[in-house]
Amino acid sequence: MEEAQHMTHFASKVILLVRRDVLRAAEVMQARAKANEKIEIMRHTEALEALGNGDLLTGVKVVNNQTKQESTIECSGLFYAIGHTPNTQFL
């Protein structure tokens, strides 16, 4: 949620893909994201493929993991953020 909030300073719209129906961020951060008109939350949605023209990103192919319906989000930027604790214990 913090990253999505931060990205709104640089993007006209931020689409937050959530694989499940629930958000695990702190309630206050969820409330801020939901209240921000630049943030759209797409639940049950996973990224499948980054699309481009060979030089630039043009979109992201996504799938609704309940209905299995695929669609494309036209965009020129992609940012991945998954949790706060890095999975580096094996190192």
Gaussian input, Z-matrix of N, CA and C with variables (Angstrom, degrees):
# hf/3-21g

backbone

0 1
 N
 C     1     B1
 C     2     B2     1     A1
 N     3     B3     2     A2     1     D1
 C     4     B4     3     A3     2     D2
 C     5     B5     4     A4     3     D3
 N     6     B6     5     A5     4     D4
 C     7     B7     6     A6     5     D5
 C     8     B8     7     A7     6     D6
 N     9     B9     8     A8     7     D7
 C    10    B10     9     A9     8     D8
 C    11    B11    10    A10     9     D9
 N    12    B12    11    A11    10    D10
 C    13    B13    12    A12    11    D11
 C    14    B14    13    A13    12    D12
 N    15    B15    14    A14    13    D13
 C    16    B16    15    A15    14    D14
 C    17    B17    16    A16    15    D15
 N    18    B18    17    A17    16    D16
 C    19    B19    18    A18    17    D17
 C    20    B20    19    A19    18    D18
 N    21    B21    20    A20    19    D19
 C    22    B22    21    A21    20    D20
 C    23    B23    22    A22    21    D21
 N    24    B24    23    A23    22    D22
 C    25    B25    24    A24    23    D23
 C    26    B26    25    A25    24    D24
 N    27    B27    26    A26    25    D25
 C    28    B28    27    A27    26    D26
 C    29    B29    28    A28    27    D27
 N    30    B30    29    A29    28    D28
 C    31    B31    30    A30    29    D29
 C    32    B32    31    A31    30    D30
 N    33    B33    32    A32    31    D31
 C    34    B34    33    A33    32    D32
 C    35    B35    34    A34    33    D33
 N    36    B36    35    A35    34    D34
 C    37    B37    36    A36    35    D35
 C    38    B38    37    A37    36    D36
 N    39    B39    38    A38    37    D37
 C    40    B40    39    A39    38    D38
 C    41    B41    40    A40    39    D39
 N    42    B42    41    A41    40    D40
 C    43    B43    42    A42    41    D41
 C    44    B44    43    A43    42    D42
 N    45    B45    44    A44    43    D43
 C    46    B46    45    A45    44    D44
 C    47    B47    46    A46    45    D45
 N    48    B48    47    A47    46    D46
 C    49    B49    48    A48    47    D47
 C    50    B50    49    A49    48    D48
 N    51    B51    50    A50    49    D49
 C    52    B52    51    A51    50    D50
 C    53    B53    52    A52    51    D51
 N    54    B54    53    A53    52    D52
 C    55    B55    54    A54    53    D53
 C    56    B56    55    A55    54    D54
 N    57    B57    56    A56    55    D55
 C    58    B58    57    A57    56    D56
 C    59    B59    58    A58    57    D57
 N    60    B60    59    A59    58    D58
 C    61    B61    60    A60    59    D59
 C    62    B62    61    A61    60    D60
 N    63    B63    62    A62    61    D61
 C    64    B64    63    A63    62    D62
 C    65    B65    64    A64    63    D63
 N    66    B66    65    A65    64    D64
 C    67    B67    66    A66    65    D65
 C    68    B68    67    A67    66    D66
 N    69    B69    68    A68    67    D67
 C    70    B70    69    A69    68    D68
 C    71    B71    70    A70    69    D69
 N    72    B72    71    A71    70    D70
 C    73    B73    72    A72    71    D71
 C    74    B74    73    A73    72    D72
 N    75    B75    74    A74    73    D73
 C    76    B76    75    A75    74    D74
 C    77    B77    76    A76    75    D75
 N    78    B78    77    A77    76    D76
 C    79    B79    78    A78    77    D77
 C    80    B80    79    A79    78    D78
 N    81    B81    80    A80    79    D79
 C    82    B82    81    A81    80    D80
 C    83    B83    82    A82    81    D81
 N    84    B84    83    A83    82    D82
 C    85    B85    84    A84    83    D83
 C    86    B86    85    A85    84    D84
 N    87    B87    86    A86    85    D85
 C    88    B88    87    A87    86    D86
 C    89    B89    88    A88    87    D87
 N    90    B90    89    A89    88    D88
 C    91    B91    90    A90    89    D89
 C    92    B92    91    A91    90    D90
 N    93    B93    92    A92    91    D91
 C    94    B94    93    A93    92    D92
 C    95    B95    94    A94    93    D93
 N    96    B96    95    A95    94    D94
 C    97    B97    96    A96    95    D95
 C    98    B98    97    A97    96    D96
 N    99    B99    98    A98    97    D97
 C   100   B100    99    A99    98    D98
 C   101   B101   100   A100    99    D99
 N   102   B102   101   A101   100   D100
 C   103   B103   102   A102   101   D101
 C   104   B104   103   A103   102   D102
 N   105   B105   104   A104   103   D103
 C   106   B106   105   A105   104   D104
 C   107   B107   106   A106   105   D105
 N   108   B108   107   A107   106   D106
 C   109   B109   108   A108   107   D107
 C   110   B110   109   A109   108   D108
 N   111   B111   110   A110   109   D109
 C   112   B112   111   A111   110   D110
 C   113   B113   112   A112   111   D111
 N   114   B114   113   A113   112   D112
 C   115   B115   114   A114   113   D113
 C   116   B116   115   A115   114   D114
 N   117   B117   116   A116   115   D115
 C   118   B118   117   A117   116   D116
 C   119   B119   118   A118   117   D117
 N   120   B120   119   A119   118   D118
 C   121   B121   120   A120   119   D119
 C   122   B122   121   A121   120   D120
 N   123   B123   122   A122   121   D121
 C   124   B124   123   A123   122   D122
 C   125   B125   124   A124   123   D123
 N   126   B126   125   A125   124   D124
 C   127   B127   126   A126   125   D125
 C   128   B128   127   A127   126   D126
 N   129   B129   128   A128   127   D127
 C   130   B130   129   A129   128   D128
 C   131   B131   130   A130   129   D129
 N   132   B132   131   A131   130   D130
 C   133   B133   132   A132   131   D131
 C   134   B134   133   A133   132   D132
 N   135   B135   134   A134   133   D133
 C   136   B136   135   A135   134   D134
 C   137   B137   136   A136   135   D135
 N   138   B138   137   A137   136   D136
 C   139   B139   138   A138   137   D137
 C   140   B140   139   A139   138   D138
 N   141   B141   140   A140   139   D139
 C   142   B142   141   A141   140   D140
 C   143   B143   142   A142   141   D141
 N   144   B144   143   A143   142   D142
 C   145   B145   144   A144   143   D143
 C   146   B146   145   A145   144   D144
 N   147   B147   146   A146   145   D145
 C   148   B148   147   A147   146   D146
 C   149   B149   148   A148   147   D147
 N   150   B150   149   A149   148   D148
 C   151   B151   150   A150   149   D149
 C   152   B152   151   A151   150   D150
 N   153   B153   152   A152   151   D151
 C   154   B154   153   A153   152   D152
 C   155   B155   154   A154   153   D153
 N   156   B156   155   A155   154   D154
 C   157   B157   156   A156   155   D155
 C   158   B158   157   A157   156   D156
 N   159   B159   158   A158   157   D157
 C   160   B160   159   A159   158   D158
 C   161   B161   160   A160   159   D159
 N   162   B162   161   A161   160   D160
 C   163   B163   162   A162   161   D161
 C   164   B164   163   A163   162   D162
 N   165   B165   164   A164   163   D163
 C   166   B166   165   A165   164   D164
 C   167   B167   166   A166   165   D165
 N   168   B168   167   A167   166   D166
 C   169   B169   168   A168   167   D167
 C   170   B170   169   A169   168   D168
 N   171   B171   170   A170   169   D169
 C   172   B172   171   A171   170   D170
 C   173   B173   172   A172   171   D171
 N   174   B174   173   A173   172   D172
 C   175   B175   174   A174   173   D173
 C   176   B176   175   A175   174   D174
 N   177   B177   176   A176   175   D175
 C   178   B178   177   A177   176   D176
 C   179   B179   178   A178   177   D177
 N   180   B180   179   A179   178   D178
 C   181   B181   180   A180   179   D179
 C   182   B182   181   A181   180   D180
 N   183   B183   182   A182   181   D181
 C   184   B184   183   A183   182   D182
 C   185   B185   184   A184   183   D183
 N   186   B186   185   A185   184   D184
 C   187   B187   186   A186   185   D185
 C   188   B188   187   A187   186   D186
 N   189   B189   188   A188   187   D187
 C   190   B190   189   A189   188   D188
 C   191   B191   190   A190   189   D189
 N   192   B192   191   A191   190   D190
 C   193   B193   192   A192   191   D191
 C   194   B194   193   A193   192   D192
 N   195   B195   194   A194   193   D193
 C   196   B196   195   A195   194   D194
 C   197   B197   196   A196   195   D195
 N   198   B198   197   A197   196   D196
 C   199   B199   198   A198   197   D197
 C   200   B200   199   A199   198   D198
 N   201   B201   200   A200   199   D199
 C   202   B202   201   A201   200   D200
 C   203   B203   202   A202   201   D201
 N   204   B204   203   A203   202   D202
 C   205   B205   204   A204   203   D203
 C   206   B206   205   A205   204   D204
 N   207   B207   206   A206   205   D205
 C   208   B208   207   A207   206   D206
 C   209   B209   208   A208   207   D207
 N   210   B210   209   A209   208   D208
 C   211   B211   210   A210   209   D209
 C   212   B212   211   A211   210   D210
 N   213   B213   212   A212   211   D211
 C   214   B214   213   A213   212   D212
 C   215   B215   214   A214   213   D213
 N   216   B216   215   A215   214   D214
 C   217   B217   216   A216   215   D215
 C   218   B218   217   A217   216   D216
 N   219   B219   218   A218   217   D217
 C   220   B220   219   A219   218   D218
 C   221   B221   220   A220   219   D219
 N   222   B222   221   A221   220   D220
 C   223   B223   222   A222   221   D221
 C   224   B224   223   A223   222   D222
 N   225   B225   224   A224   223   D223
 C   226   B226   225   A225   224   D224
 C   227   B227   226   A226   225   D225
 N   228   B228   227   A227   226   D226
 C   229   B229   228   A228   227   D227
 C   230   B230   229   A229   228   D228
 N   231   B231   230   A230   229   D229
 C   232   B232   231   A231   230   D230
 C   233   B233   232   A232   231   D231
 N   234   B234   233   A233   232   D232
 C   235   B235   234   A234   233   D233
 C   236   B236   235   A235   234   D234
 N   237   B237   236   A236   235   D235
 C   238   B238   237   A237   236   D236
 C   239   B239   238   A238   237   D237
 N   240   B240   239   A239   238   D238
 C   241   B241   240   A240   239   D239
 C   242   B242   241   A241   240   D240
 N   243   B243   242   A242   241   D241
 C   244   B244   243   A243   242   D242
 C   245   B245   244   A244   243   D243
 N   246   B246   245   A245   244   D244
 C   247   B247   246   A246   245   D245
 C   248   B248   247   A247   246   D246
 N   249   B249   248   A248   247   D247
 C   250   B250   249   A249   248   D248
 C   251   B251   250   A250   249   D249
 N   252   B252   251   A251   250   D250
 C   253   B253   252   A252   251   D251
 C   254   B254   253   A253   252   D252
 N   255   B255   254   A254   253   D253
 C   256   B256   255   A255   254   D254
 C   257   B257   256   A256   255   D255
 N   258   B258   257   A257   256   D256
 C   259   B259   258   A258   257   D257
 C   260   B260   259   A259   258   D258
 N   261   B261   260   A260   259   D259
 C   262   B262   261   A261   260   D260
 C   263   B263   262   A262   261   D261
 N   264   B264   263   A263   262   D262
 C   265   B265   264   A264   263   D263
 C   266   B266   265   A265   264   D264
 N   267   B267   266   A266   265   D265
 C   268   B268   267   A267   266   D266
 C   269   B269   268   A268   267   D267
 N   270   B270   269   A269   268   D268
 C   271   B271   270   A270   269   D269
 C   272   B272   271   A271   270   D270

   B1=1.4413
   B2=1.5320
   B3=1.3216
   B4=1.4650
   B5=1.5216
   B6=1.3220
   B7=1.4571
   B8=1.5290
   B9=1.3232
   B10=1.4721
   B11=1.5251
   B12=1.3358
   B13=1.4618
   B14=1.5237
   B15=1.3233
   B16=1.4613
   B17=1.5278
   B18=1.3196
   B19=1.4639
   B20=1.5228
   B21=1.3397
   B22=1.4681
   B23=1.5212
   B24=1.3319
   B25=1.4662
   B26=1.5239
   B27=1.3271
   B28=1.4558
   B29=1.5309
   B30=1.3223
   B31=1.4704
   B32=1.5240
   B33=1.3198
   B34=1.4615
   B35=1.5234
   B36=1.3506
   B37=1.4592
   B38=1.5239
   B39=1.3187
   B40=1.4605
   B41=1.5236
   B42=1.3184
   B43=1.4649
   B44=1.5166
   B45=1.3116
   B46=1.4528
   B47=1.5198
   B48=1.3323
   B49=1.4568
   B50=1.5235
   B51=1.3289
   B52=1.4636
   B53=1.5179
   B54=1.3220
   B55=1.4688
   B56=1.5257
   B57=1.3127
   B58=1.4747
   B59=1.5201
   B60=1.3292
   B61=1.4603
   B62=1.5233
   B63=1.3276
   B64=1.4681
   B65=1.5153
   B66=1.3186
   B67=1.4485
   B68=1.5223
   B69=1.3226
   B70=1.4595
   B71=1.5198
   B72=1.2911
   B73=1.4635
   B74=1.5321
   B75=1.3145
   B76=1.4653
   B77=1.5313
   B78=1.3141
   B79=1.4712
   B80=1.5293
   B81=1.3272
   B82=1.4589
   B83=1.5249
   B84=1.3255
   B85=1.4623
   B86=1.5287
   B87=1.3292
   B88=1.4650
   B89=1.5189
   B90=1.3237
   B91=1.4655
   B92=1.5258
   B93=1.3201
   B94=1.4717
   B95=1.5284
   B96=1.3249
   B97=1.4670
   B98=1.5290
   B99=1.3259
   B100=1.4695
   B101=1.5255
   B102=1.3280
   B103=1.4662
   B104=1.5241
   B105=1.3126
   B106=1.4608
   B107=1.5246
   B108=1.3123
   B109=1.4721
   B110=1.5258
   B111=1.3235
   B112=1.4654
   B113=1.5260
   B114=1.3399
   B115=1.4637
   B116=1.5211
   B117=1.3239
   B118=1.4690
   B119=1.5269
   B120=1.3217
   B121=1.4624
   B122=1.5265
   B123=1.3269
   B124=1.4602
   B125=1.5286
   B126=1.3145
   B127=1.4633
   B128=1.5291
   B129=1.3304
   B130=1.4700
   B131=1.5233
   B132=1.3218
   B133=1.4558
   B134=1.5219
   B135=1.3305
   B136=1.4596
   B137=1.5220
   B138=1.3141
   B139=1.4679
   B140=1.5201
   B141=1.3181
   B142=1.4623
   B143=1.5185
   B144=1.3378
   B145=1.4646
   B146=1.5239
   B147=1.3182
   B148=1.4599
   B149=1.5247
   B150=1.3103
   B151=1.4617
   B152=1.5182
   B153=1.3123
   B154=1.4562
   B155=1.5034
   B156=1.3192
   B157=1.4602
   B158=1.5294
   B159=1.3071
   B160=1.4536
   B161=1.5144
   B162=1.3159
   B163=1.4603
   B164=1.5271
   B165=1.3286
   B166=1.4631
   B167=1.5263
   B168=1.3086
   B169=1.4593
   B170=1.5189
   B171=1.3364
   B172=1.4653
   B173=1.5249
   B174=1.3285
   B175=1.4559
   B176=1.5127
   B177=1.3165
   B178=1.4614
   B179=1.5207
   B180=1.3239
   B181=1.4581
   B182=1.5233
   B183=1.3417
   B184=1.4590
   B185=1.5176
   B186=1.3317
   B187=1.4585
   B188=1.5244
   B189=1.3294
   B190=1.4581
   B191=1.5180
   B192=1.3343
   B193=1.4558
   B194=1.5224
   B195=1.3273
   B196=1.4680
   B197=1.5257
   B198=1.3306
   B199=1.4639
   B200=1.5242
   B201=1.3306
   B202=1.4745
   B203=1.5254
   B204=1.3344
   B205=1.4585
   B206=1.5300
   B207=1.3277
   B208=1.4540
   B209=1.5220
   B210=1.3256
   B211=1.4572
   B212=1.5236
   B213=1.3180
   B214=1.4530
   B215=1.5223
   B216=1.3207
   B217=1.4547
   B218=1.5254
   B219=1.3218
   B220=1.4569
   B221=1.5207
   B222=1.3301
   B223=1.4603
   B224=1.5168
   B225=1.3254
   B226=1.4612
   B227=1.5271
   B228=1.3306
   B229=1.4594
   B230=1.5087
   B231=1.3348
   B232=1.4625
   B233=1.5134
   B234=1.3245
   B235=1.4568
   B236=1.5207
   B237=1.3217
   B238=1.4670
   B239=1.5196
   B240=1.3136
   B241=1.4654
   B242=1.5208
   B243=1.3159
   B244=1.4677
   B245=1.5197
   B246=1.3190
   B247=1.4569
   B248=1.5137
   B249=1.3229
   B250=1.4556
   B251=1.5107
   B252=1.3247
   B253=1.4495
   B254=1.5275
   B255=1.3380
   B256=1.4577
   B257=1.5257
   B258=1.3202
   B259=1.4571
   B260=1.5308
   B261=1.3440
   B262=1.4609
   B263=1.5276
   B264=1.3069
   B265=1.4597
   B266=1.5280
   B267=1.3241
   B268=1.4624
   B269=1.5215
   B270=1.3102
   B271=1.4636
   B272=1.5126
   A1=111.26
   A2=115.99
   A3=118.78
   A4=111.04
   A5=116.51
   A6=120.50
   A7=110.57
   A8=117.35
   A9=121.18
   A10=109.97
   A11=117.03
   A12=121.18
   A13=110.13
   A14=116.47
   A15=120.94
   A16=111.44
   A17=116.80
   A18=120.74
   A19=112.66
   A20=117.90
   A21=119.94
   A22=112.19
   A23=118.08
   A24=120.74
   A25=111.31
   A26=117.52
   A27=122.14
   A28=113.62
   A29=116.99
   A30=121.31
   A31=110.23
   A32=115.64
   A33=119.59
   A34=111.05
   A35=116.36
   A36=121.55
   A37=108.53
   A38=115.93
   A39=122.55
   A40=107.55
   A41=116.42
   A42=121.06
   A43=107.21
   A44=115.86
   A45=123.18
   A46=108.60
   A47=117.32
   A48=121.87
   A49=108.82
   A50=116.17
   A51=122.06
   A52=107.58
   A53=116.73
   A54=120.91
   A55=113.12
   A56=117.10
   A57=120.31
   A58=109.64
   A59=116.01
   A60=120.39
   A61=112.04
   A62=116.68
   A63=120.17
   A64=110.82
   A65=113.94
   A66=121.34
   A67=107.37
   A68=117.20
   A69=119.82
   A70=112.98
   A71=117.42
   A72=121.13
   A73=109.51
   A74=115.49
   A75=120.91
   A76=109.21
   A77=116.12
   A78=121.48
   A79=112.16
   A80=117.28
   A81=120.13
   A82=111.17
   A83=117.36
   A84=120.40
   A85=111.36
   A86=116.45
   A87=119.88
   A88=110.65
   A89=115.97
   A90=120.89
   A91=110.97
   A92=117.07
   A93=120.61
   A94=111.08
   A95=116.54
   A96=120.20
   A97=110.81
   A98=116.22
   A99=119.83
   A100=111.90
   A101=116.97
   A102=121.23
   A103=112.44
   A104=117.51
   A105=121.22
   A106=109.21
   A107=116.14
   A108=120.12
   A109=113.07
   A110=118.49
   A111=121.35
   A112=112.65
   A113=117.17
   A114=120.25
   A115=110.14
   A116=115.87
   A117=122.57
   A118=107.09
   A119=116.63
   A120=121.30
   A121=108.79
   A122=115.94
   A123=121.58
   A124=107.53
   A125=116.72
   A126=121.87
   A127=110.58
   A128=116.33
   A129=123.02
   A130=111.47
   A131=116.40
   A132=121.07
   A133=110.58
   A134=115.11
   A135=121.41
   A136=109.78
   A137=116.45
   A138=121.37
   A139=108.83
   A140=115.93
   A141=121.49
   A142=112.12
   A143=115.60
   A144=118.41
   A145=110.08
   A146=116.03
   A147=121.60
   A148=107.33
   A149=117.18
   A150=122.58
   A151=109.83
   A152=116.32
   A153=119.59
   A154=112.44
   A155=114.50
   A156=120.62
   A157=112.04
   A158=117.38
   A159=121.76
   A160=112.40
   A161=116.77
   A162=121.58
   A163=112.32
   A164=115.54
   A165=120.52
   A166=112.03
   A167=115.27
   A168=121.05
   A169=108.56
   A170=116.04
   A171=120.22
   A172=111.86
   A173=117.32
   A174=119.67
   A175=112.00
   A176=114.49
   A177=121.94
   A178=107.80
   A179=116.45
   A180=121.00
   A181=107.22
   A182=116.53
   A183=121.83
   A184=110.14
   A185=115.81
   A186=121.06
   A187=108.18
   A188=115.25
   A189=120.84
   A190=105.57
   A191=117.73
   A192=119.87
   A193=113.92
   A194=118.39
   A195=120.86
   A196=110.98
   A197=115.96
   A198=119.93
   A199=112.50
   A200=116.63
   A201=124.15
   A202=112.48
   A203=117.17
   A204=121.24
   A205=109.48
   A206=115.93
   A207=121.82
   A208=109.74
   A209=115.83
   A210=121.09
   A211=108.06
   A212=115.70
   A213=121.13
   A214=109.06
   A215=115.53
   A216=121.87
   A217=106.58
   A218=117.01
   A219=120.21
   A220=107.96
   A221=116.11
   A222=120.36
   A223=109.79
   A224=115.64
   A225=120.18
   A226=111.49
   A227=116.54
   A228=120.28
   A229=110.88
   A230=115.80
   A231=122.22
   A232=107.96
   A233=116.73
   A234=121.81
   A235=107.86
   A236=116.41
   A237=121.62
   A238=109.56
   A239=116.48
   A240=121.88
   A241=106.64
   A242=115.86
   A243=120.00
   A244=108.14
   A245=116.74
   A246=121.53
   A247=114.22
   A248=115.74
   A249=122.07
   A250=113.45
   A251=118.09
   A252=120.84
   A253=109.47
   A254=117.72
   A255=118.67
   A256=111.72
   A257=116.37
   A258=121.99
   A259=108.42
   A260=115.99
   A261=120.90
   A262=112.20
   A263=118.10
   A264=121.27
   A265=112.22
   A266=117.56
   A267=121.13
   A268=112.65
   A269=116.91
   A270=120.77
   A271=109.73
   D1=-39.34
   D2=179.78
   D3=-62.74
   D4=-41.46
   D5=-179.58
   D6=-65.47
   D7=-41.63
   D8=178.45
   D9=-61.59
   D10=-44.14
   D11=177.39
   D12=-59.13
   D13=-45.65
   D14=-178.35
   D15=-63.29
   D16=-40.30
   D17=-178.10
   D18=-64.96
   D19=-23.41
   D20=179.21
   D21=-65.18
   D22=-16.59
   D23=176.67
   D24=-73.51
   D25=-19.21
   D26=-175.23
   D27=-115.44
   D28=-20.31
   D29=-174.69
   D30=-115.79
   D31=151.98
   D32=176.17
   D33=-76.61
   D34=-23.04
   D35=179.10
   D36=-154.11
   D37=140.67
   D38=176.50
   D39=-121.84
   D40=123.62
   D41=177.62
   D42=-105.61
   D43=120.46
   D44=-177.48
   D45=-100.21
   D46=115.02
   D47=178.81
   D48=-89.90
   D49=126.30
   D50=-179.71
   D51=-121.63
   D52=121.27
   D53=-175.49
   D54=-67.25
   D55=-26.30
   D56=-177.92
   D57=-116.19
   D58=-168.56
   D59=179.11
   D60=-92.33
   D61=-15.06
   D62=-176.40
   D63=-111.03
   D64=148.77
   D65=174.19
   D66=-100.77
   D67=140.17
   D68=-176.95
   D69=-104.50
   D70=1.97
   D71=178.81
   D72=-70.74
   D73=164.67
   D74=176.98
   D75=-57.14
   D76=145.16
   D77=-176.65
   D78=-54.87
   D79=-40.43
   D80=-179.31
   D81=-64.66
   D82=-37.38
   D83=177.93
   D84=-70.30
   D85=-37.66
   D86=175.66
   D87=-61.07
   D88=-45.10
   D89=-178.94
   D90=-62.01
   D91=-41.23
   D92=178.78
   D93=-63.75
   D94=-43.55
   D95=-179.84
   D96=-64.94
   D97=-44.11
   D98=-179.51
   D99=-64.76
   D100=-30.42
   D101=-178.70
   D102=-82.94
   D103=-15.17
   D104=-177.89
   D105=-81.74
   D106=117.84
   D107=-176.72
   D108=-69.09
   D109=-13.43
   D110=177.48
   D111=-85.45
   D112=-9.46
   D113=-177.30
   D114=-105.78
   D115=126.46
   D116=173.88
   D117=-112.85
   D118=128.98
   D119=-179.56
   D120=-104.32
   D121=121.09
   D122=177.42
   D123=-108.95
   D124=107.81
   D125=-178.42
   D126=-84.89
   D127=158.93
   D128=-179.29
   D129=55.12
   D130=35.61
   D131=-174.87
   D132=-126.79
   D133=135.77
   D134=179.95
   D135=-129.58
   D136=144.83
   D137=175.42
   D138=-76.99
   D139=135.03
   D140=177.76
   D141=-105.23
   D142=-40.96
   D143=-171.31
   D144=-158.60
   D145=137.76
   D146=170.98
   D147=-85.72
   D148=131.52
   D149=-177.18
   D150=-110.22
   D151=146.06
   D152=179.17
   D153=-160.91
   D154=176.25
   D155=-178.82
   D156=-103.58
   D157=13.09
   D158=-177.94
   D159=103.13
   D160=-24.69
   D161=179.17
   D162=-118.29
   D163=-40.70
   D164=-174.26
   D165=-129.89
   D166=153.12
   D167=172.85
   D168=-70.12
   D169=134.78
   D170=178.75
   D171=-118.77
   D172=-15.58
   D173=-179.12
   D174=179.15
   D175=175.71
   D176=177.19
   D177=-132.30
   D178=126.14
   D179=175.16
   D180=-82.98
   D181=128.47
   D182=-178.66
   D183=-125.63
   D184=163.11
   D185=177.01
   D186=-134.73
   D187=138.34
   D188=170.49
   D189=-80.32
   D190=117.61
   D191=-173.45
   D192=-76.76
   D193=-0.03
   D194=172.93
   D195=-98.31
   D196=-47.32
   D197=-176.90
   D198=-91.46
   D199=-14.72
   D200=-176.53
   D201=67.25
   D202=11.68
   D203=179.01
   D204=-75.95
   D205=128.33
   D206=178.55
   D207=-97.88
   D208=147.55
   D209=176.00
   D210=-151.21
   D211=170.73
   D212=-179.93
   D213=-120.43
   D214=131.71
   D215=174.42
   D216=-100.94
   D217=117.54
   D218=177.01
   D219=-74.64
   D220=126.68
   D221=-179.35
   D222=-159.92
   D223=165.15
   D224=178.80
   D225=-120.45
   D226=9.61
   D227=178.37
   D228=-151.31
   D229=151.41
   D230=-179.46
   D231=-143.22
   D232=131.96
   D233=-179.82
   D234=-136.64
   D235=124.93
   D236=177.88
   D237=-101.13
   D238=132.50
   D239=172.66
   D240=-144.86
   D241=120.53
   D242=-178.47
   D243=-129.47
   D244=98.30
   D245=175.60
   D246=72.93
   D247=178.15
   D248=-178.09
   D249=-107.68
   D250=-23.03
   D251=-176.66
   D252=-97.64
   D253=112.88
   D254=-179.76
   D255=-67.19
   D256=142.18
   D257=-179.53
   D258=-87.56
   D259=75.07
   D260=-176.82
   D261=-120.30
   D262=14.46
   D263=-178.80
   D264=-57.96
   D265=-33.74
   D266=-178.57
   D267=-66.96
   D268=-18.49
   D269=-179.58
   D270=-82.42

